[in-house]
Amino acid sequence: MAELLLFIVFGSVAVAGALTMVLHPNPVHGALGLMATMLSIAVFYVVNSGHFIAAVQVVVYAGAVMTLFLFVIMLIGVDRSENLAEQLPLQRQLALGLGLAFLVLLALIGSTAWITAPPTGSEPNGTVEAIADLIFTDWLLPFEVTTLLLIVASVGAVALAQYDPRRREDK
């Protein structure tokens, strides 16, 4: 029952974050929506006993990659001023209520028994050594291509941000 409740809550957060990332006109809010989606995926990994990959998801993707994305967004800059008027009058109260509900949910889930080790007699699955062995042998090329793709995307975003068609001289 707790797994179903976690799936519903964090599945909704993941979908809302993905929609925010795609539909929101402010790039900083879009990046924060992407981060909410990545953190929800980390919770799914924890529920499925993938604690190491959940930690990697939080540290690498929600931490380092999102810091890089936000740095690029801030480097590009925003040409218009932000409207600071309150758009949703009950937004603060709703956020406070949802935060309290989340804390109650965490307390209910935390009060149940947690499995801290695999059952005796079975080999641990997903150890750091096994994952590192796979990443640096069988999956080295896709790992490096993904790294190259992220670097090229960041350089391209900075280059597009610096391009101004009005500065071009017509010859």
C-alpha positions as CSV (number, residue, x, y, z in Angstrom):
1,M,0.0,0.0,0.0
2,A,2.9,2.4,0.8
3,E,4.5,1.7,-2.5
4,L,1.3,2.5,-4.3
5,L,0.9,5.8,-2.4
6,L,4.6,6.7,-3.1
7,F,4.1,5.9,-6.8
8,I,1.0,8.1,-7.0
9,V,2.5,11.0,-5.1
10,F,5.9,11.0,-6.8
11,G,4.5,10.0,-10.2
12,S,2.3,13.1,-10.0
13,V,5.3,15.2,-9.0
14,A,7.4,13.7,-11.9
15,V,4.6,14.5,-14.5
16,A,4.0,18.0,-13.1
17,G,7.8,18.7,-13.2
18,A,8.0,17.4,-16.8
19,L,5.1,19.5,-17.9
20,T,6.6,22.5,-16.1
21,M,9.9,21.9,-17.9
22,V,8.2,21.8,-21.3
23,L,5.5,24.4,-21.0
24,H,6.8,27.1,-18.7
25,P,8.2,30.2,-20.5
26,N,10.8,31.0,-17.8
27,P,13.9,28.8,-18.4
28,V,14.8,28.8,-14.7
29,H,11.4,27.5,-13.7
30,G,11.7,24.9,-16.5
31,A,15.0,23.7,-15.1
32,L,13.5,23.5,-11.6
33,G,10.7,21.4,-13.1
34,L,13.3,19.1,-14.6
35,M,15.0,18.8,-11.2
36,A,11.7,17.8,-9.6
37,T,11.3,15.1,-12.2
38,M,14.8,13.8,-11.5
39,L,14.3,13.7,-7.8
40,S,11.1,11.8,-8.2
41,I,12.9,9.3,-10.4
42,A,15.4,8.9,-7.6
43,V,12.6,8.0,-5.2
44,F,11.4,5.4,-7.7
45,Y,14.9,3.9,-7.6
46,V,14.9,3.8,-3.8
47,V,11.5,2.0,-3.8
48,N,12.9,-0.6,-6.1
49,S,15.9,-1.2,-3.9
50,G,18.3,0.6,-6.2
51,H,19.9,2.8,-3.5
52,F,23.2,3.3,-5.3
53,I,21.6,4.4,-8.6
54,A,19.3,6.7,-6.6
55,A,22.3,8.3,-5.0
56,V,23.9,8.7,-8.4
57,Q,20.7,10.2,-9.7
58,V,20.6,12.8,-7.0
59,V,24.3,13.6,-7.0
60,V,25.1,13.5,-10.7
61,Y,21.9,14.5,-12.4
62,A,19.9,16.5,-9.9
63,G,23.1,18.0,-8.5
64,A,25.9,18.4,-11.1
65,V,24.0,18.5,-14.4
66,M,21.3,20.8,-13.1
67,T,23.9,23.1,-11.7
68,L,25.5,23.2,-15.2
69,F,22.1,23.8,-16.8
70,L,21.3,26.6,-14.3
71,F,24.7,28.1,-14.9
72,V,24.2,28.1,-18.6
73,I,20.7,29.7,-18.2
74,M,22.1,32.4,-15.9
75,L,25.0,33.0,-18.3
76,I,22.6,33.5,-21.2
77,G,20.6,35.9,-19.1
78,V,17.0,37.0,-19.4
79,D,16.2,40.1,-21.4
80,R,12.9,41.0,-19.7
81,S,12.2,41.8,-16.1
82,E,10.4,39.4,-13.9
83,N,6.8,40.2,-12.8
84,L,6.8,40.1,-9.0
85,A,3.1,40.5,-8.6
86,E,1.3,37.7,-6.7
87,Q,-0.4,35.6,-9.4
88,L,-2.0,33.0,-7.2
89,P,-3.4,34.5,-4.0
90,L,-3.6,31.2,-2.1
91,Q,-0.2,29.9,-3.4
92,R,1.6,30.2,0.0
93,Q,-1.1,28.6,2.0
94,L,-1.4,25.8,-0.5
95,A,2.4,25.2,-0.5
96,L,2.4,25.2,3.3
97,G,-0.5,22.7,3.4
98,L,1.2,20.4,0.8
99,G,4.5,20.6,2.7
100,L,2.8,19.6,6.0
101,A,1.0,16.7,4.2
102,F,4.3,15.6,2.7
103,L,5.9,15.6,6.2
104,V,2.9,13.5,7.6
105,L,3.4,11.1,4.7
106,L,7.1,10.8,5.4
107,A,6.3,10.1,9.1
108,L,3.8,7.4,8.2
109,I,6.1,5.7,5.8
110,G,9.1,6.1,8.1
111,S,7.2,4.4,10.9
112,T,7.1,1.1,9.0
113,A,9.9,-1.4,9.0
114,W,12.7,-0.7,6.5
115,I,14.7,-3.4,4.8
116,T,18.4,-2.5,5.4
117,A,20.1,-5.5,4.0
118,P,19.4,-8.2,1.4
119,P,18.1,-11.6,2.7
120,T,21.0,-13.8,3.8
121,G,22.3,-16.2,1.2
122,S,21.7,-14.0,-1.8
123,E,24.4,-12.1,-3.7
124,P,24.0,-8.4,-3.5
125,N,22.8,-6.9,-6.7
126,G,24.0,-3.5,-7.9
127,T,27.2,-3.1,-5.8
128,V,29.5,-0.2,-6.7
129,E,32.1,-2.6,-8.0
130,A,29.6,-4.4,-10.3
131,I,28.2,-1.1,-11.7
132,A,31.7,0.4,-12.2
133,D,32.8,-2.7,-14.0
134,L,29.8,-2.5,-16.4
135,I,30.2,1.3,-16.9
136,F,33.9,1.1,-17.7
137,T,33.8,-2.0,-19.9
138,D,30.5,-2.8,-21.7
139,W,28.9,0.7,-21.5
140,L,32.0,2.9,-21.9
141,L,31.2,4.2,-25.3
142,P,27.5,5.2,-24.5
143,F,28.8,6.8,-21.2
144,E,31.4,8.9,-23.1
145,V,28.9,9.8,-25.9
146,T,26.4,11.1,-23.3
147,T,29.2,13.2,-21.7
148,L,30.1,14.6,-25.1
149,L,26.4,15.3,-25.9
150,L,26.0,17.3,-22.7
151,I,29.1,19.3,-23.3
152,V,28.1,20.1,-26.9
153,A,24.6,21.1,-25.8
154,S,26.0,23.5,-23.2
155,V,28.5,25.1,-25.7
156,G,25.7,25.3,-28.3
157,A,23.4,27.0,-25.8
158,V,26.1,29.6,-24.9
159,A,26.9,30.2,-28.6
160,L,23.2,30.7,-29.5
161,A,22.8,33.1,-26.5
162,Q,25.8,35.2,-27.7
163,Y,24.6,35.3,-31.3
164,D,22.9,38.6,-32.3
165,P,21.7,38.8,-35.9
166,R,21.6,42.6,-35.6
167,R,25.3,42.8,-35.2
168,R,25.9,41.1,-38.5
169,E,27.1,43.4,-41.2
170,D,25.3,43.0,-44.5
171,K,27.9,42.9,-47.3
